[in-house]
């Protein structure tokens, strides 16, 4: 006789505290099996066999399994396509219901829709919950029910609706005794997944002490004034409810608005999934990009001759992180100075960023290019040298990442700023007037 169970499918919520799907699963009438799938569809698209995000997930699962020993339980960890894994799991257990938290990315939505359809045919419930945002989908809309496409009025409404109900943590620990009792099984080794351990360091979860500095110095890349919790929000190792609660407690208004930007972009991606490959403003898809591969390679490797751009790209390549101010400058430089399609840059960031979040990355790139909703106008072209003077006045950040500057051995700029600016304005204007 197969064991009757509920399953909580962990995805972007790798924690056992304050987890919506896990809370609801544990309150069902059946013991709960925690399941994680190393999705072969996602892994095969990763070019780097040392992809740090795979290492981070692997390390996090090991830490969770250590905690679960206290409850005589362990996560079932599988590797394969969701279709293969679910066929195997449903063959092994008498599954009464599956619980999961919402994901807003197009691939995830298609995956979940396919599973829901299959489970319906098997009379198995698929129950899903909001967990990685405070407000989702249609919860913040204009008076006519349409989604906001400009951040400021969205944020105003976001703040007005925010109250303690939305921030209340799920009391999961009370119910952890309802986990399925099972032996600890070794996690599949990274090598079995086709990967090697990453050498990158992962930022810690302690962001609380950073919020005061963030409010004052967040725009200065040489300062240790950002929380670095993007990775933890991406994989759900920190609850968004806890992050927003701390922002309110410390009156960290700028940081709170950044958390709301993240939700704004997720809402936009939900309503307009085509923005992954197309400009939000269709006219921008008429731009005649130059797409010079040699220039792109120099941008990727941090050898453009513009110190702030090169510092940012080297920081990204060596650490998997880039300061947000510098992300804007490097993105503007690629799309405006070099006239390289924003999708090339978005894909490179997707490959390198530890905190890669499809909604925010696509949103940020389209913002810098001018093609997105609520974007910087096309005629706003960041001057990388002025940005460096303003936000790295003592060259601390630049000297750290581009040490040859001091020896005056830095490469010559690959394009002259005034010429590049004029060219960008002309090319963008032509496309937008067609």
LUMLUMPA-462728 format. One line per field, with one value per residue (C-alpha): x negated, y negated, z negated; residue number from 1; chain. Coordinates in steps of 0.02 Angstrom, whole numbers. Layout:
// residues N
c1 <- [X ...]
c2 <- [Y ...]
c3 <- [Z ...]
gugu <- [NUM ...]
lumnu <- [A ...]
// end
This chain:
// residues 434
c1 <- [0 -73 -87 43 -45 -39 -188 -262 -360 -502 -559 -601 -561 -708 -666 -560 -506 -370 -332 -152 -143 -230 -114 42 -30 -70 108 178 231 80 -105 -204 -348 -461 -517 -647 -680 -844 -752 -846 -759 -838 -1007 -1040 -1027 -1167 -1333 -1447 -1479 -1528 -1368 -1367 -1178 -1176 -1307 -1204 -1046 -1144 -1223 -1054 -970 -1108 -1081 -892 -914 -1023 -881 -753 -848 -770 -601 -659 -627 -722 -692 -670 -788 -767 -854 -761 -624 -470 -369 -491 -506 -320 -283 -410 -348 -164 -212 -300 -174 13 14 172 121 -29 -66 -179 -208 -175 -310 -281 -408 -341 -431 -371 -192 -189 -267 -139 8 -45 -62 106 191 109 152 334 344 276 394 248 261 131 141 34 3 -73 -239 -382 -296 -182 -64 -46 45 202 189 126 219 283 463 515 437 292 112 4 -137 -216 -302 -263 -72 -94 -207 -85 54 -65 -103 81 132 -12 41 -2 110 -7 -163 -110 -232 -164 -191 -266 -368 -212 -168 -337 -292 -176 -322 -336 -459 -597 -781 -908 -970 -1129 -1094 -1146 -1323 -1351 -1450 -1296 -1203 -1342 -1414 -1566 -1573 -1583 -1728 -1618 -1574 -1390 -1328 -1258 -1079 -1113 -1045 -970 -1127 -1147 -985 -1044 -1196 -1087 -978 -1131 -1259 -1174 -1230 -1416 -1488 -1646 -1542 -1481 -1306 -1195 -1109 -1162 -1006 -951 -1014 -916 -756 -782 -787 -676 -805 -740 -553 -495 -378 -528 -622 -476 -444 -625 -617 -464 -539 -696 -604 -716 -609 -730 -757 -570 -544 -675 -578 -422 -514 -548 -362 -317 -426 -353 -178 -229 -303 -143 -34 -155 -257 -310 -431 -558 -595 -508 -516 -374 -363 -354 -432 -599 -605 -632 -801 -941 -1066 -1248 -1277 -1466 -1528 -1703 -1631 -1516 -1662 -1757 -1605 -1585 -1767 -1777 -1893 -1794 -1914 -1779 -1837 -1668 -1596 -1750 -1752 -1570 -1593 -1747 -1656 -1515 -1631 -1733 -1597 -1427 -1372 -1370 -1320 -1150 -1209 -1343 -1217 -1125 -1284 -1346 -1175 -1158 -1334 -1298 -1133 -1169 -1358 -1384 -1209 -1201 -1030 -974 -933 -1120 -1159 -1009 -1066 -1244 -1182 -1066 -1217 -1326 -1217 -1196 -1037 -971 -784 -704 -572 -695 -833 -722 -640 -807 -880 -727 -729 -909 -876 -716 -610 -523 -376 -415 -587 -719 -686 -792 -883 -949 -1124 -1231 -1404 -1511 -1649 -1528 -1447 -1618 -1659 -1493 -1479 -1661 -1745 -1904 -1915 -1910 -1793 -1878 -2055 -2004 -1930 -2036 -2209 -2299 -2217 -2349 -2489 -2399 -2393 -2205 -2146 -2089 -1899 -1822 -1706 -1707 -1565 -1502 -1504 -1416 -1283 -1242 -1237 -1121 -1001 -995 -968 -838 -745 -739 -664 -536 -478 -447]
c2 <- [0 -168 -304 -441 -609 -792 -866 -1040 -1077 -1197 -1310 -1492 -1475 -1381 -1403 -1314 -1471 -1592 -1493 -1504 -1339 -1242 -1314 -1263 -1091 -1056 -1101 -971 -801 -707 -698 -818 -771 -916 -899 -994 -966 -1012 -1052 -982 -1107 -1251 -1170 -1128 -1313 -1362 -1380 -1387 -1218 -1315 -1417 -1488 -1485 -1296 -1287 -1406 -1301 -1142 -1219 -1287 -1117 -1037 -1167 -1138 -951 -975 -1074 -942 -807 -881 -828 -658 -717 -765 -844 -726 -796 -743 -784 -780 -867 -906 -784 -640 -680 -696 -532 -447 -531 -494 -314 -302 -388 -403 -592 -679 -859 -962 -1133 -1264 -1451 -1559 -1596 -1734 -1694 -1630 -1461 -1430 -1476 -1356 -1218 -1243 -1253 -1088 -1005 -1071 -1001 -831 -826 -868 -713 -612 -696 -767 -944 -1075 -1218 -1372 -1527 -1701 -1701 -1793 -1963 -2066 -2108 -2007 -1998 -2107 -2158 -2333 -2405 -2571 -2620 -2541 -2374 -2389 -2365 -2514 -2539 -2687 -2654 -2811 -2792 -2603 -2631 -2756 -2627 -2490 -2591 -2634 -2451 -2391 -2339 -2211 -2079 -2067 -2063 -1930 -1784 -1608 -1512 -1359 -1297 -1254 -1120 -1047 -889 -851 -823 -649 -548 -488 -451 -579 -537 -613 -753 -713 -778 -928 -817 -707 -862 -904 -1048 -1090 -1189 -1377 -1477 -1632 -1692 -1708 -1861 -1830 -1854 -1989 -2144 -2234 -2331 -2394 -2491 -2655 -2660 -2615 -2768 -2882 -2802 -2677 -2766 -2757 -2590 -2602 -2606 -2449 -2520 -2393 -2244 -2116 -2012 -2001 -1822 -1775 -1855 -1768 -1595 -1634 -1603 -1766 -1802 -1961 -1993 -2001 -2117 -2240 -2234 -2283 -2423 -2495 -2473 -2568 -2695 -2642 -2726 -2711 -2526 -2499 -2578 -2459 -2311 -2384 -2405 -2218 -2184 -2312 -2222 -2052 -2122 -2192 -2024 -1936 -2050 -2071 -1909 -1954 -2085 -1946 -1952 -2110 -2293 -2353 -2500 -2412 -2557 -2518 -2352 -2453 -2520 -2476 -2406 -2394 -2237 -2236 -2073 -2140 -2289 -2172 -2063 -2216 -2269 -2094 -2083 -2261 -2333 -2478 -2614 -2692 -2663 -2650 -2534 -2423 -2419 -2364 -2226 -2158 -2161 -2062 -1935 -1906 -1910 -1881 -2050 -2228 -2385 -2449 -2623 -2543 -2422 -2573 -2650 -2488 -2453 -2629 -2618 -2455 -2511 -2696 -2712 -2547 -2528 -2346 -2268 -2270 -2084 -2043 -2132 -2059 -1883 -1917 -1980 -1830 -1717 -1807 -1885 -1787 -1885 -1866 -1894 -1888 -2021 -2147 -2111 -2131 -2283 -2363 -2336 -2404 -2552 -2593 -2573 -2676 -2535 -2485 -2548 -2700 -2701 -2836 -2935 -2881 -3049 -3020 -2954 -2929 -3005 -2869 -2993 -3114 -2968 -2914 -3090 -3103 -2931 -2877 -3045 -2971 -2830 -2700 -2583 -2610 -2587 -2424 -2344 -2429 -2441 -2483 -2655 -2707 -2656 -2748 -2584 -2576 -2544 -2690 -2720 -2615 -2757 -2943 -3000 -3152 -3055 -2904 -3013 -3103 -2938 -2859 -3006 -2999 -2810 -2806 -2955 -2875 -2715 -2804 -2916 -2774]
c3 <- [0 51 -81 -64 -67 -19 70 50 208 165 306 270 85 12 -172 -302 -395 -337 -179 -116 -19 -157 -290 -193 -152 -334 -382 -261 -326 -261 -303 -193 -80 -30 151 251 436 520 682 831 946 849 815 998 1043 924 1017 866 784 629 626 450 435 450 313 206 225 187 31 -28 -8 -113 -249 -247 -259 -413 -495 -444 -538 -696 -626 -561 -384 -227 -58 89 220 401 565 731 825 719 826 791 607 575 665 550 390 426 459 291 175 159 183 123 160 217 143 222 224 377 504 631 767 934 927 748 791 938 831 692 813 892 722 663 818 793 607 645 753 607 480 382 314 363 240 266 162 165 73 159 168 57 202 363 529 516 333 376 525 590 558 724 673 796 737 697 820 727 562 460 455 434 283 208 219 158 1 -29 -24 -131 -306 -440 -359 -209 -317 -441 -433 -410 -574 -489 -638 -737 -609 -558 -655 -508 -389 -317 -422 -310 -314 -264 -89 -18 106 285 305 417 535 558 615 737 635 530 368 394 323 299 124 80 -15 -189 -244 -373 -287 -437 -484 -305 -287 -364 -250 -102 -126 -123 -9 104 264 224 284 178 18 -70 -71 17 -64 66 30 212 220 63 127 295 215 67 -68 -145 -155 -67 -215 -330 -211 -196 -384 -419 -289 -378 -552 -502 -392 -248 -115 31 -2 -19 152 225 155 235 403 396 376 509 636 587 611 781 834 780 886 1032 1045 1223 1153 1125 1312 1374 1327 1217 1336 1507 1602 1518 1610 1769 1708 1829 1706 1758 1653 1679 1601 1567 1472 1377 1325 1262 1162 1089 1035 967 1100 1173 1115 1005 827 739 872 866 675 673 801 712 546 627 709 551 417 499 433 500 407 465 515 621 698 767 837 919 994 1062 1134 1227 1301 1333 1359 1450 1523 1471 1445 1262 1277 1296 1134 1044 1093 1032 864 854 870 743 607 446 411 589 587 759 723 649 774 927 845 803 976 1063 942 988 1174 1169 1240 1079 980 872 952 964 1125 1274 1276 1100 1132 977 991 908 863 778 688 624 565 475 395 378 349 272 401 261 353 521 454 369 525 659 575 739 730 603 721 861 958 979 1158 1264 1272 1412 1458 1424 1311 1407 1573 1494 1414 1578 1672 1543 1548 1737 1748 1610 1683 1856 1785 1679 1822 1944]
gugu <- [1 2 3 4 5 6 7 8 9 10 11 12 13 14 15 16 17 18 19 20 21 22 23 24 25 26 27 28 29 30 31 32 33 34 35 36 37 38 39 40 41 42 43 44 45 46 47 48 49 50 51 52 53 54 55 56 57 58 59 60 61 62 63 64 65 66 67 68 69 70 71 72 73 74 75 76 77 78 79 80 81 82 83 84 85 86 87 88 89 90 91 92 93 94 95 96 97 98 99 100 101 102 103 104 105 106 107 108 109 110 111 112 113 114 115 116 117 118 119 120 121 122 123 124 125 126 127 128 129 130 131 132 133 134 135 136 137 138 139 140 141 142 143 144 145 146 147 148 149 150 151 152 153 154 155 156 157 158 159 160 161 162 163 164 165 166 167 168 169 170 171 172 173 174 175 176 177 178 179 180 181 182 183 184 185 186 187 188 189 190 191 192 193 194 195 196 197 198 199 200 201 202 203 204 205 206 207 208 209 210 211 212 213 214 215 216 217 218 219 220 221 222 223 224 225 226 227 228 229 230 231 232 233 234 235 236 237 238 239 240 241 242 243 244 245 246 247 248 249 250 251 252 253 254 255 256 257 258 259 260 261 262 263 264 265 266 267 268 269 270 271 272 273 274 275 276 277 278 279 280 281 282 283 284 285 286 287 288 289 290 291 292 293 294 295 296 297 298 299 300 301 302 303 304 305 306 307 308 309 310 311 312 313 314 315 316 317 318 319 320 321 322 323 324 325 326 327 328 329 330 331 332 333 334 335 336 337 338 339 340 341 342 343 344 345 346 347 348 349 350 351 352 353 354 355 356 357 358 359 360 361 362 363 364 365 366 367 368 369 370 371 372 373 374 375 376 377 378 379 380 381 382 383 384 385 386 387 388 389 390 391 392 393 394 395 396 397 398 399 400 401 402 403 404 405 406 407 408 409 410 411 412 413 414 415 416 417 418 419 420 421 422 423 424 425 426 427 428 429 430 431 432 433 434]
lumnu <- [A A A A A A A A A A A A A A A A A A A A A A A A A A A A A A A A A A A A A A A A A A A A A A A A A A A A A A A A A A A A A A A A A A A A A A A A A A A A A A A A A A A A A A A A A A A A A A A A A A A A A A A A A A A A A A A A A A A A A A A A A A A A A A A A A A A A A A A A A A A A A A A A A A A A A A A A A A A A A A A A A A A A A A A A A A A A A A A A A A A A A A A A A A A A A A A A A A A A A A A A A A A A A A A A A A A A A A A A A A A A A A A A A A A A A A A A A A A A A A A A A A A A A A A A A A A A A A A A A A A A A A A A A A A A A A A A A A A A A A A A A A A A A A A A A A A A A A A A A A A A A A A A A A A A A A A A A A A A A A A A A A A A A A A A A A A A A A A A A A A A A A A A A A A A A A A A A A A A A A A A A A A A A A A A A A A A A A A A A A A A A A A A A A A A A A A A A A A A A A A A A A A A A A A A A A A A A A A A A A A A A A A A A A A A A A A A A A]
// end
